[in-house]
Amino acid sequence: MGLGDRVDDWQACCVMQAGAAASVAAGLFIIDFYSSTASVSGRFTFKGVGAGVGGNASGTALPANIGPFGPWSSLDCDKSFSIWDLNGGWGRISTLGVGVGVQFGVAYITAAPRWSWSHAYFHSQNIGGFGTGLGAGGMALIGSWSFKHVTNNEPSGGDDSYAA
């Protein structure tokens, strides 16, 4: 199994985000996607523009579960996809968060094949939770997903037991 395997058991973990908005918004997100079926974890960037207010810079997801929130979120996929399918696809991220030192926020992500407006790999999946950083604000961004490299980041134990 690997980068080209189309599966639907993906989990996502937001590793870092930075964004600013004063009506017009721009943001960068680093998100890891993991599939136990494909036995792969891939790091992606999402760069987008849109609308919003405020700003946010977060460093890392907190490694432990805090109540119902953990660093990994299981995705409810509309369509099976691979790392290579997601690379270059378009997407949307809608986020709202606040915090100093420790932050809490929601982040809803969507991804679809490039040039497709009628089919999505997944839509409006919340991968938010607790992390470290500084900021307050919200934004809705349209942009694209770019695969960077394979990573060893995966849920504890390498299974779905720790996904939020």
Contacts in CASP RR format, 6 or more apart in sequence:
PFRMAT RR
TARGET T0000
AUTHOR 0000-0000-0000
METHOD contacts of the structure
MODEL  1
MGLGDRVDDWQACCVMQAGAAASVAAGLFIIDFYSSTASVSGRFTFKGVG
AGVGGNASGTALPANIGPFGPWSSLDCDKSFSIWDLNGGWGRISTLGVGV
GVQFGVAYITAAPRWSWSHAYFHSQNIGGFGTGLGAGGMALIGSWSFKHV
TNNEPSGGDDSYAA
1 7 0 8 1.000
1 37 0 8 1.000
1 38 0 8 1.000
1 39 0 8 1.000
1 40 0 8 1.000
2 38 0 8 1.000
2 39 0 8 1.000
2 40 0 8 1.000
2 82 0 8 1.000
2 83 0 8 1.000
3 38 0 8 1.000
3 40 0 8 1.000
3 82 0 8 1.000
3 83 0 8 1.000
3 84 0 8 1.000
3 150 0 8 1.000
4 38 0 8 1.000
4 82 0 8 1.000
4 83 0 8 1.000
4 84 0 8 1.000
4 85 0 8 1.000
5 35 0 8 1.000
5 37 0 8 1.000
5 38 0 8 1.000
5 40 0 8 1.000
5 82 0 8 1.000
6 80 0 8 1.000
6 81 0 8 1.000
6 82 0 8 1.000
6 85 0 8 1.000
7 35 0 8 1.000
7 37 0 8 1.000
7 38 0 8 1.000
7 80 0 8 1.000
7 81 0 8 1.000
7 82 0 8 1.000
8 77 0 8 1.000
8 79 0 8 1.000
8 80 0 8 1.000
8 81 0 8 1.000
9 35 0 8 1.000
9 36 0 8 1.000
9 37 0 8 1.000
9 74 0 8 1.000
9 77 0 8 1.000
9 160 0 8 1.000
10 33 0 8 1.000
10 34 0 8 1.000
10 35 0 8 1.000
10 74 0 8 1.000
10 75 0 8 1.000
10 77 0 8 1.000
10 81 0 8 1.000
10 122 0 8 1.000
11 33 0 8 1.000
11 34 0 8 1.000
11 35 0 8 1.000
11 72 0 8 1.000
11 73 0 8 1.000
11 74 0 8 1.000
11 75 0 8 1.000
11 155 0 8 1.000
11 160 0 8 1.000
11 163 0 8 1.000
12 31 0 8 1.000
12 32 0 8 1.000
12 33 0 8 1.000
12 34 0 8 1.000
12 72 0 8 1.000
12 73 0 8 1.000
12 75 0 8 1.000
12 109 0 8 1.000
12 125 0 8 1.000
12 127 0 8 1.000
13 31 0 8 1.000
13 32 0 8 1.000
13 34 0 8 1.000
13 61 0 8 1.000
13 71 0 8 1.000
13 72 0 8 1.000
13 73 0 8 1.000
13 127 0 8 1.000
13 153 0 8 1.000
14 29 0 8 1.000
14 30 0 8 1.000
14 31 0 8 1.000
14 58 0 8 1.000
14 61 0 8 1.000
14 107 0 8 1.000
14 127 0 8 1.000
14 128 0 8 1.000
15 30 0 8 1.000
15 31 0 8 1.000
15 32 0 8 1.000
15 43 0 8 1.000
15 59 0 8 1.000
15 60 0 8 1.000
15 61 0 8 1.000
15 153 0 8 1.000
16 28 0 8 1.000
16 29 0 8 1.000
16 30 0 8 1.000
16 58 0 8 1.000
16 59 0 8 1.000
16 60 0 8 1.000
17 27 0 8 1.000
17 28 0 8 1.000
17 29 0 8 1.000
17 30 0 8 1.000
17 56 0 8 1.000
17 57 0 8 1.000
17 58 0 8 1.000
17 59 0 8 1.000
17 95 0 8 1.000
17 107 0 8 1.000
18 27 0 8 1.000
18 28 0 8 1.000
18 56 0 8 1.000
18 57 0 8 1.000
18 58 0 8 1.000
19 25 0 8 1.000
19 26 0 8 1.000
19 27 0 8 1.000
19 28 0 8 1.000
19 55 0 8 1.000
19 56 0 8 1.000
19 57 0 8 1.000
19 139 0 8 1.000
20 26 0 8 1.000
20 27 0 8 1.000
20 54 0 8 1.000
20 55 0 8 1.000
20 56 0 8 1.000
21 50 0 8 1.000
21 51 0 8 1.000
21 52 0 8 1.000
21 53 0 8 1.000
21 54 0 8 1.000
21 55 0 8 1.000
21 137 0 8 1.000
21 138 0 8 1.000
21 139 0 8 1.000
22 52 0 8 1.000
22 53 0 8 1.000
22 54 0 8 1.000
23 51 0 8 1.000
23 52 0 8 1.000
23 53 0 8 1.000
24 49 0 8 1.000
24 50 0 8 1.000
24 51 0 8 1.000
24 52 0 8 1.000
25 49 0 8 1.000
25 50 0 8 1.000
25 51 0 8 1.000
25 52 0 8 1.000
25 53 0 8 1.000
25 138 0 8 1.000
25 139 0 8 1.000
25 140 0 8 1.000
25 141 0 8 1.000
26 48 0 8 1.000
26 49 0 8 1.000
26 50 0 8 1.000
26 141 0 8 1.000
27 47 0 8 1.000
27 48 0 8 1.000
27 49 0 8 1.000
27 139 0 8 1.000
27 141 0 8 1.000
28 45 0 8 1.000
28 46 0 8 1.000
28 47 0 8 1.000
28 48 0 8 1.000
29 45 0 8 1.000
29 46 0 8 1.000
29 47 0 8 1.000
29 93 0 8 1.000
29 107 0 8 1.000
30 43 0 8 1.000
30 44 0 8 1.000
30 45 0 8 1.000
30 148 0 8 1.000
31 43 0 8 1.000
31 44 0 8 1.000
31 45 0 8 1.000
31 46 0 8 1.000
31 109 0 8 1.000
31 127 0 8 1.000
32 41 0 8 1.000
32 42 0 8 1.000
32 43 0 8 1.000
32 44 0 8 1.000
32 151 0 8 1.000
32 153 0 8 1.000
33 41 0 8 1.000
33 42 0 8 1.000
33 44 0 8 1.000
33 83 0 8 1.000
33 86 0 8 1.000
34 40 0 8 1.000
34 41 0 8 1.000
34 42 0 8 1.000
34 72 0 8 1.000
34 153 0 8 1.000
34 154 0 8 1.000
34 155 0 8 1.000
35 41 0 8 1.000
36 158 0 8 1.000
36 159 0 8 1.000
36 160 0 8 1.000
38 82 0 8 1.000
38 83 0 8 1.000
40 83 0 8 1.000
40 150 0 8 1.000
41 150 0 8 1.000
41 151 0 8 1.000
41 152 0 8 1.000
41 153 0 8 1.000
41 154 0 8 1.000
42 83 0 8 1.000
42 147 0 8 1.000
42 148 0 8 1.000
42 149 0 8 1.000
42 150 0 8 1.000
42 151 0 8 1.000
42 153 0 8 1.000
43 147 0 8 1.000
43 148 0 8 1.000
43 149 0 8 1.000
43 150 0 8 1.000
43 151 0 8 1.000
43 153 0 8 1.000
44 86 0 8 1.000
44 87 0 8 1.000
44 145 0 8 1.000
44 146 0 8 1.000
44 147 0 8 1.000
44 148 0 8 1.000
45 145 0 8 1.000
45 146 0 8 1.000
45 148 0 8 1.000
46 91 0 8 1.000
46 93 0 8 1.000
46 109 0 8 1.000
46 141 0 8 1.000
46 143 0 8 1.000
46 144 0 8 1.000
46 145 0 8 1.000
46 146 0 8 1.000
47 143 0 8 1.000
47 144 0 8 1.000
47 146 0 8 1.000
48 93 0 8 1.000
48 141 0 8 1.000
48 142 0 8 1.000
48 143 0 8 1.000
48 144 0 8 1.000
49 141 0 8 1.000
49 142 0 8 1.000
49 143 0 8 1.000
50 139 0 8 1.000
50 140 0 8 1.000
50 141 0 8 1.000
50 142 0 8 1.000
51 139 0 8 1.000
51 140 0 8 1.000
52 137 0 8 1.000
52 138 0 8 1.000
52 139 0 8 1.000
52 140 0 8 1.000
53 137 0 8 1.000
53 138 0 8 1.000
53 139 0 8 1.000
54 135 0 8 1.000
54 136 0 8 1.000
54 137 0 8 1.000
54 138 0 8 1.000
54 139 0 8 1.000
55 135 0 8 1.000
55 136 0 8 1.000
55 137 0 8 1.000
55 138 0 8 1.000
55 139 0 8 1.000
56 95 0 8 1.000
56 97 0 8 1.000
56 103 0 8 1.000
56 133 0 8 1.000
56 134 0 8 1.000
56 135 0 8 1.000
56 136 0 8 1.000
56 137 0 8 1.000
56 138 0 8 1.000
57 133 0 8 1.000
57 134 0 8 1.000
57 135 0 8 1.000
58 103 0 8 1.000
58 131 0 8 1.000
58 132 0 8 1.000
58 133 0 8 1.000
58 134 0 8 1.000
59 131 0 8 1.000
59 132 0 8 1.000
59 133 0 8 1.000
60 131 0 8 1.000
60 132 0 8 1.000
61 70 0 8 1.000
61 71 0 8 1.000
61 129 0 8 1.000
61 130 0 8 1.000
61 131 0 8 1.000
62 70 0 8 1.000
62 71 0 8 1.000
62 102 0 8 1.000
62 130 0 8 1.000
62 131 0 8 1.000
62 132 0 8 1.000
63 71 0 8 1.000
64 70 0 8 1.000
65 71 0 8 1.000
65 162 0 8 1.000
65 164 0 8 1.000
66 129 0 8 1.000
66 130 0 8 1.000
68 164 0 8 1.000
69 104 0 8 1.000
69 128 0 8 1.000
69 129 0 8 1.000
69 130 0 8 1.000
69 164 0 8 1.000
70 129 0 8 1.000
70 130 0 8 1.000
70 162 0 8 1.000
70 163 0 8 1.000
70 164 0 8 1.000
71 155 0 8 1.000
71 164 0 8 1.000
72 155 0 8 1.000
72 162 0 8 1.000
72 163 0 8 1.000
72 164 0 8 1.000
73 125 0 8 1.000
73 126 0 8 1.000
73 127 0 8 1.000
73 128 0 8 1.000
73 163 0 8 1.000
73 164 0 8 1.000
74 160 0 8 1.000
74 163 0 8 1.000
74 164 0 8 1.000
75 122 0 8 1.000
75 125 0 8 1.000
76 122 0 8 1.000
76 125 0 8 1.000
77 121 0 8 1.000
77 122 0 8 1.000
78 119 0 8 1.000
78 120 0 8 1.000
78 121 0 8 1.000
78 122 0 8 1.000
78 123 0 8 1.000
79 119 0 8 1.000
79 120 0 8 1.000
79 121 0 8 1.000
81 111 0 8 1.000
81 121 0 8 1.000
83 147 0 8 1.000
84 147 0 8 1.000
85 113 0 8 1.000
85 121 0 8 1.000
86 111 0 8 1.000
86 121 0 8 1.000
86 145 0 8 1.000
86 147 0 8 1.000
87 145 0 8 1.000
87 146 0 8 1.000
87 147 0 8 1.000
88 114 0 8 1.000
88 144 0 8 1.000
88 145 0 8 1.000
88 146 0 8 1.000
88 147 0 8 1.000
89 111 0 8 1.000
89 112 0 8 1.000
89 113 0 8 1.000
89 114 0 8 1.000
89 144 0 8 1.000
89 145 0 8 1.000
90 111 0 8 1.000
90 112 0 8 1.000
90 114 0 8 1.000
90 115 0 8 1.000
90 116 0 8 1.000
90 142 0 8 1.000
90 143 0 8 1.000
90 144 0 8 1.000
90 145 0 8 1.000
91 109 0 8 1.000
91 110 0 8 1.000
91 111 0 8 1.000
91 112 0 8 1.000
91 142 0 8 1.000
91 143 0 8 1.000
91 144 0 8 1.000
91 145 0 8 1.000
92 108 0 8 1.000
92 109 0 8 1.000
92 110 0 8 1.000
92 140 0 8 1.000
92 141 0 8 1.000
92 142 0 8 1.000
92 143 0 8 1.000
93 107 0 8 1.000
93 108 0 8 1.000
93 109 0 8 1.000
93 110 0 8 1.000
93 140 0 8 1.000
93 141 0 8 1.000
94 107 0 8 1.000
94 108 0 8 1.000
94 124 0 8 1.000
94 139 0 8 1.000
94 140 0 8 1.000
94 141 0 8 1.000
95 105 0 8 1.000
95 106 0 8 1.000
95 107 0 8 1.000
95 108 0 8 1.000
95 138 0 8 1.000
95 139 0 8 1.000
95 140 0 8 1.000
95 141 0 8 1.000
96 105 0 8 1.000
96 106 0 8 1.000
96 137 0 8 1.000
96 138 0 8 1.000
97 103 0 8 1.000
97 104 0 8 1.000
97 105 0 8 1.000
97 106 0 8 1.000
97 135 0 8 1.000
97 136 0 8 1.000
97 137 0 8 1.000
97 138 0 8 1.000
98 104 0 8 1.000
98 105 0 8 1.000
98 135 0 8 1.000
98 136 0 8 1.000
98 137 0 8 1.000
99 133 0 8 1.000
99 134 0 8 1.000
99 135 0 8 1.000
99 136 0 8 1.000
100 133 0 8 1.000
100 134 0 8 1.000
100 135 0 8 1.000
101 132 0 8 1.000
101 133 0 8 1.000
101 134 0 8 1.000
102 130 0 8 1.000
102 131 0 8 1.000
102 132 0 8 1.000
102 133 0 8 1.000
103 130 0 8 1.000
103 131 0 8 1.000
103 132 0 8 1.000
103 133 0 8 1.000
103 134 0 8 1.000
103 135 0 8 1.000
104 129 0 8 1.000
104 130 0 8 1.000
104 131 0 8 1.000
105 128 0 8 1.000
105 129 0 8 1.000
105 130 0 8 1.000
106 126 0 8 1.000
106 128 0 8 1.000
106 129 0 8 1.000
107 126 0 8 1.000
107 127 0 8 1.000
107 128 0 8 1.000
107 129 0 8 1.000
108 124 0 8 1.000
108 125 0 8 1.000
108 126 0 8 1.000
108 127 0 8 1.000
109 122 0 8 1.000
109 124 0 8 1.000
109 125 0 8 1.000
109 127 0 8 1.000
110 120 0 8 1.000
110 122 0 8 1.000
110 123 0 8 1.000
110 124 0 8 1.000
110 125 0 8 1.000
111 120 0 8 1.000
111 121 0 8 1.000
111 122 0 8 1.000
111 145 0 8 1.000
112 119 0 8 1.000
112 120 0 8 1.000
112 121 0 8 1.000
112 123 0 8 1.000
113 119 0 8 1.000
113 121 0 8 1.000
114 144 0 8 1.000
129 164 0 8 1.000
155 161 0 8 1.000
155 162 0 8 1.000
155 163 0 8 1.000
156 162 0 8 1.000
END
